[in-house]
Amino acid sequence: MNLLEYQGKKLFKESGIDVPNGEVVRSEEEAQKVFKKFPAGSAVKAQVHAGGRGKIGGVRLSRNEQELTVAVKTILGMEIKGQVVKEILLEEIIKIEKEFYMSFLVNSRNGNISFIFSTDGGMDIEEIAVKKPEKLFQWQISDISSVREYEIRNFLRNTGLYGNLLVETASVAYKLCCCFQKNDLILAEINPLVVTDNGNLMAADAKIEVDDNALYRHSEIQSLQQEAEDVFERQAKAIGISYVQMTGDVGIIASGAGLAMNSMDVLQSRGKKAANFLETGGGITADLIADSVELLLSNPSVNGILVNLYGGVNPMVEAAKGVIRGISNNMKNVAVVVKLLGNQQEAAWSILEEAGITIVKTVSTEKAVDLLLEKMEGRKAE
Amino acid sequence: MSIYLNKSTRAIIQGGTGKIGRVQAKWMRECGTNLVAGVTPGKGKTDIDGLPVYDCVFEAVEKHEANAAVLFTPAHFTKEAVLESIDAGIKLVVAIPEHVPIHDTMEMRRAAKAKGAVLLGPNCPGIITPEVGKLGIMPANLFKAGRIGLISRSGTLSYEAAGHVIMEGMGISTLIGIGGDPVIGTDIETILEEFEKDLETDAVVLVGEIGGSAEEQAAHFISRMKKPVVVYIAGKSAPEGRTLGHAGAIIRKGTGAVNSKIQVLSKAGARIAPAISDIPSILKTLSIICQ
């Protein structure tokens, strides 16, 4: 789960990291009211889950009320990488002396935490890596719970920092490290970490990704979770399946992520596209499958459905019953092929056969896809 | 011989007293797995279809010389259960549960490394050595014994790959699902190393998927292997920036895509299967006897 900038800054504040004074507004009236708290003017920042908002006008400066009105009118409702701006962060303007880059992230390559720092902040980390690789410092931490502040200080010495600024920077890094650990973060990035004209360090931006699987132990963060925008994805969440909306006309239901991905790949190799990615995980019940089939049938683009299941931990007889219940409302006469193997496969096959559903009894997803496409062609011809 | 799971394996099941655990314990025993005990704190002195259950892993190890563990614990309790097993001296720990927090996994991984234990998972189907047994959830009826080793990030896709291999008259020495999470207990190259040493494995099939760089990392070891490695990577059709089911399966800014993985692996000498159904025919062209 990604946090918006102001949500991330709240976590920083709780961890003792300074952030500029600011408030979130959702309308012009609110903006005017809050603006009175910033007599020297304010930064007006769009709150979206996307990088690069500054480059397309998602961040503006307002010195007076007229400028504020223009800025808020432009940004509110603006679309940034497919997301509509509904919230704006108004912040005091800070005087910047220097910009640093600082982050902690999970390194899936070795199961470590990477601490990354650069005295050249403000641009994308990818950009720093390309333009100034010598300015990028990385430390692999295998056990984050054992990190001491003096170790970070000693590491940051390599960057050329010294004296008070070194100590202050290490202090922010240590606080960020604790924040990372305490909140089960996957990524905590401050870019830029600014040194103000009076020598204070402040997080001018916040990019935070929280581990979805750990949200159960962070109820305050969980409550920030936003509803998925897509109507199908919202329904899928309620059913308890993993779903991603796509643009093709073949619906997919698979009992594992790899199998679903492979089904999409096979479709692509036949010049077709999937209407969705759908993975049930290990919790198949008749209801879950019936709801999944109904969900796909309710998508007007779907002309065929491939059900691709393995019964390892999943009960195949229940799955078969679910398919039959799900397609009982198949008004559009959508083509359906079920490939199902594993525990209780014979019993499941006979249930499906009795109901007149086309089944594939081998491990070949290719065969199932070809059969489905044939049937879809046939329906079109009718 | 096979790898990790063999005739000298004496396994416990943790979390085997729940609804799913009980069924899985039964299925594991039906296909020959040597399960010696169950461990669920609070359920000591009960049983799972005749299998004695203890409150502590240490007790199961003392009484049954257990040397392996398979877990069906709730995600939130998985870390404690894994750490207990590793601390009790168990050398093969198979963590089936999905939705384990990543910070928990990092701690489990560290503990396993420190004690020289092999941790498979989390979020994995487990391990099967056909005709010997399985610690996991794979449908045993689909597998036949043979001389092909198989490593997969995805459970369901490992069944499909094994199915194609078996359909063409070959068989599996050991199949391992390493797990679909961004951080997992054991890296691909560690398992490749075991297969390279295993006298009952002639060739290895690696079923990868988009996201992360586990496959690329394994490339270095593959280039030094004597045994051939056939690779299939799923997710050609995946859109960038969306997580597909497995938390690890996400293409981030051009990294983790199928093509970049294939390039690195093929340079390292791996044979690339364009489709999963191409795996057996590639295996057959290799100058080894696969039976």
Interface residues (C-beta under 8 A of the other chain):
Chain A: V106 S108 R109 G111 N112 I113 E126 S142 D143 I144 Q181 D184 I186 D211 D212 N213 A214 Y216 R217 S242 V244 M246 A254 S255 G256 A257 G258 L259 A260 M261 N262 M264 D265 V266 L267 Q268 S269 K273 A274 F277 E279 G281 G282 Y310 G311 G312 V313 L341 G342 N343 Q345 T362 V363 S364 T365 E366
Chain B: I20 Q24 W27 A75 H76 I96 E98 H99 V100 P101 I102 H103 D104 T105 M106 R109 R110 P125 G136 I137 M138 P139 N141 L142 S152 R153 S154 G155 T156 L157 S158 Y159 E160 A162 G163 H164 M167 G180 P182 V183 I184 V207 E209 I210 G212 S213 A214 Q217 A234 G235 K236 S237 A238 P239 R242 T243 L244 G245 H246 A247 G248 A249 K253 A275 I276 S277
